Every structure is written in structure tokens, then in C-alpha cells.
Amino acid sequence: MGAPKKQRKKYSTASHPWQKARIEEEAILLKEYGLKNKREIYKIRSILKGFANQAKNLITSKTKQAEKERIALLNKLSNLGLITKTGNVDDVLDLSINNIMDRRLQTLVYKRAMARSIGQARQFIVHEHIVLGSKIITVPSYLVPVEEENLISFVVNSKLADPEHPEREILIKKTKKSNKK
């Protein structure tokens, strides 16, 4: 049975350890999204696989309960910004790992020019400099819902909240240059 306090794996690893194409793809994802290790990729793949399996089951069943679950799944994915509000269950099968990676807090902090690099965005989150509304989030892999996306900011009492902070000045200059082009 196992100890109740022991955490269980929330992912499954690759079926074969030495597949060149998969290893190269994972290396690109690690670098592009600033991930700590491949375990984060495996977790995202497991989440994606769960959505796909649920969608496949819902496509085949025609019961009232299946309709309720279909609506719940589509609402959840549209709130996360992974599909459109008018999307259907077939759109869930078209999702890729990049779609989910783009909704992570770490990626959004970097894309909003709050950090110079994707690694620095991760550091700001882990060191409690980033807040979503009134909640400090310390998990870089947090999937940000669409309505919370505009609430991403620096913690009020953080030194990074000051626009005169050296890191912020560099970022402001960088964004001004990119806007002029």
C-alpha cells in the first residue's frame, strides 16, 4: 500500500530511454522555456495526455453525464487559454506541449518583459518577487488562467517593484528599443 505521506509521481517517463529525436526535442524545450529538468516536460506531457484521453472518451460517449463532462472540460481549457470559447472537443486533440508551456507563469513573466531571460523569470518567481493579484506564486509551472494574466506584477514590497531598480531600468530600455523597431 505504501506510506500515505509519500508523494506519488505525477508523470510518466519516456517508454524508451535512447531515442535521438525525442532527446533533441526535449533539449530544445528545456532551453526555450528555461525548465529546471526534463521532469517538468514529463509532467506537462502527462497533463496533455490526460486532456487528450478525456476528450477521446467524451467523443465516443453520448450520455447526459458525458455532455456535462464535455462542457466542464471545454470551460476549463478555455479559462486556461488553451482553446477558444467556441472550441469543441476535437480542438483538445490538437493541443501541443508548446500551447501549455506558453501558459506557464514563468513564460508569461518573460514575455511581458518583466525579466531579461526566461531563467531570470524563474528566479523572480521562486524568490517571491512575482504576485498574481494578491497571491504570491512561487511555482514557475503554474498555469495562468486568462482572467489572471493581467494581474501579474511585482510584489509591492519587493525591491524590483521600484522602476528605478537597475534590473528594471535595463528592461525598460530594452522594451523601448524593441517598440521603436
Contacts in CASP RR format, 6 or more apart in sequence:
PFRMAT RR
TARGET T0000
AUTHOR 0000-0000-0000
METHOD contacts of the structure
MODEL  1
MGAPKKQRKKYSTASHPWQKARIEEEAILLKEYGLKNKREIYKIRSILKG
FANQAKNLITSKTKQAEKERIALLNKLSNLGLITKTGNVDDVLDLSINNI
MDRRLQTLVYKRAMARSIGQARQFIVHEHIVLGSKIITVPSYLVPVEEEN
LISFVVNSKLADPEHPEREILIKKTKKSNKK
10 43 0 8 1.000
10 46 0 8 1.000
11 39 0 8 1.000
11 42 0 8 1.000
11 43 0 8 1.000
11 45 0 8 1.000
11 46 0 8 1.000
12 42 0 8 1.000
12 45 0 8 1.000
12 46 0 8 1.000
13 42 0 8 1.000
14 22 0 8 1.000
14 42 0 8 1.000
26 38 0 8 1.000
26 41 0 8 1.000
29 35 0 8 1.000
29 41 0 8 1.000
29 97 0 8 1.000
29 101 0 8 1.000
30 37 0 8 1.000
30 38 0 8 1.000
30 41 0 8 1.000
32 101 0 8 1.000
32 118 0 8 1.000
33 101 0 8 1.000
33 104 0 8 1.000
33 106 0 8 1.000
33 107 0 8 1.000
33 118 0 8 1.000
34 106 0 8 1.000
34 118 0 8 1.000
34 119 0 8 1.000
34 122 0 8 1.000
35 41 0 8 1.000
36 122 0 8 1.000
36 140 0 8 1.000
40 141 0 8 1.000
41 97 0 8 1.000
43 141 0 8 1.000
44 97 0 8 1.000
44 100 0 8 1.000
44 101 0 8 1.000
44 141 0 8 1.000
45 97 0 8 1.000
47 100 0 8 1.000
48 95 0 8 1.000
48 96 0 8 1.000
48 97 0 8 1.000
48 100 0 8 1.000
51 73 0 8 1.000
51 77 0 8 1.000
51 92 0 8 1.000
51 95 0 8 1.000
52 92 0 8 1.000
52 93 0 8 1.000
52 95 0 8 1.000
54 69 0 8 1.000
54 73 0 8 1.000
54 92 0 8 1.000
55 73 0 8 1.000
55 89 0 8 1.000
55 90 0 8 1.000
55 92 0 8 1.000
55 93 0 8 1.000
56 93 0 8 1.000
57 66 0 8 1.000
58 66 0 8 1.000
58 69 0 8 1.000
58 70 0 8 1.000
58 73 0 8 1.000
58 89 0 8 1.000
59 89 0 8 1.000
59 90 0 8 1.000
70 89 0 8 1.000
73 89 0 8 1.000
73 92 0 8 1.000
74 83 0 8 1.000
74 87 0 8 1.000
74 88 0 8 1.000
74 89 0 8 1.000
74 92 0 8 1.000
77 83 0 8 1.000
77 92 0 8 1.000
77 95 0 8 1.000
78 84 0 8 1.000
78 85 0 8 1.000
78 87 0 8 1.000
78 146 0 8 1.000
79 145 0 8 1.000
79 146 0 8 1.000
79 147 0 8 1.000
80 103 0 8 1.000
80 143 0 8 1.000
80 144 0 8 1.000
80 145 0 8 1.000
80 146 0 8 1.000
81 103 0 8 1.000
81 145 0 8 1.000
81 146 0 8 1.000
82 95 0 8 1.000
82 99 0 8 1.000
82 100 0 8 1.000
82 103 0 8 1.000
83 91 0 8 1.000
83 92 0 8 1.000
83 95 0 8 1.000
84 91 0 8 1.000
100 143 0 8 1.000
101 107 0 8 1.000
102 108 0 8 1.000
103 143 0 8 1.000
103 144 0 8 1.000
104 140 0 8 1.000
104 141 0 8 1.000
104 142 0 8 1.000
104 143 0 8 1.000
104 144 0 8 1.000
105 125 0 8 1.000
105 130 0 8 1.000
105 132 0 8 1.000
105 137 0 8 1.000
105 139 0 8 1.000
105 140 0 8 1.000
105 141 0 8 1.000
105 142 0 8 1.000
105 143 0 8 1.000
105 144 0 8 1.000
105 152 0 8 1.000
106 118 0 8 1.000
106 119 0 8 1.000
106 121 0 8 1.000
106 122 0 8 1.000
106 125 0 8 1.000
106 140 0 8 1.000
106 141 0 8 1.000
107 118 0 8 1.000
107 121 0 8 1.000
108 144 0 8 1.000
108 149 0 8 1.000
108 152 0 8 1.000
109 115 0 8 1.000
109 121 0 8 1.000
109 124 0 8 1.000
109 125 0 8 1.000
109 130 0 8 1.000
109 152 0 8 1.000
110 117 0 8 1.000
110 118 0 8 1.000
110 119 0 8 1.000
110 120 0 8 1.000
110 121 0 8 1.000
112 152 0 8 1.000
113 171 0 8 1.000
113 174 0 8 1.000
113 175 0 8 1.000
114 121 0 8 1.000
114 124 0 8 1.000
114 130 0 8 1.000
114 152 0 8 1.000
114 154 0 8 1.000
114 171 0 8 1.000
115 121 0 8 1.000
115 123 0 8 1.000
115 124 0 8 1.000
115 171 0 8 1.000
116 167 0 8 1.000
116 170 0 8 1.000
116 171 0 8 1.000
116 174 0 8 1.000
121 140 0 8 1.000
122 140 0 8 1.000
124 130 0 8 1.000
124 154 0 8 1.000
124 160 0 8 1.000
125 137 0 8 1.000
125 138 0 8 1.000
125 139 0 8 1.000
125 140 0 8 1.000
126 138 0 8 1.000
126 140 0 8 1.000
128 136 0 8 1.000
128 138 0 8 1.000
128 155 0 8 1.000
128 158 0 8 1.000
129 154 0 8 1.000
129 155 0 8 1.000
129 158 0 8 1.000
129 160 0 8 1.000
130 136 0 8 1.000
130 137 0 8 1.000
130 152 0 8 1.000
130 153 0 8 1.000
130 154 0 8 1.000
130 155 0 8 1.000
131 137 0 8 1.000
131 151 0 8 1.000
131 152 0 8 1.000
131 153 0 8 1.000
131 154 0 8 1.000
131 155 0 8 1.000
131 156 0 8 1.000
132 142 0 8 1.000
132 144 0 8 1.000
132 148 0 8 1.000
132 151 0 8 1.000
132 152 0 8 1.000
133 148 0 8 1.000
133 151 0 8 1.000
133 153 0 8 1.000
136 155 0 8 1.000
144 152 0 8 1.000
153 161 0 8 1.000
154 160 0 8 1.000
154 161 0 8 1.000
155 161 0 8 1.000
159 165 0 8 1.000
160 167 0 8 1.000
160 168 0 8 1.000
162 168 0 8 1.000
163 169 0 8 1.000
163 172 0 8 1.000
END
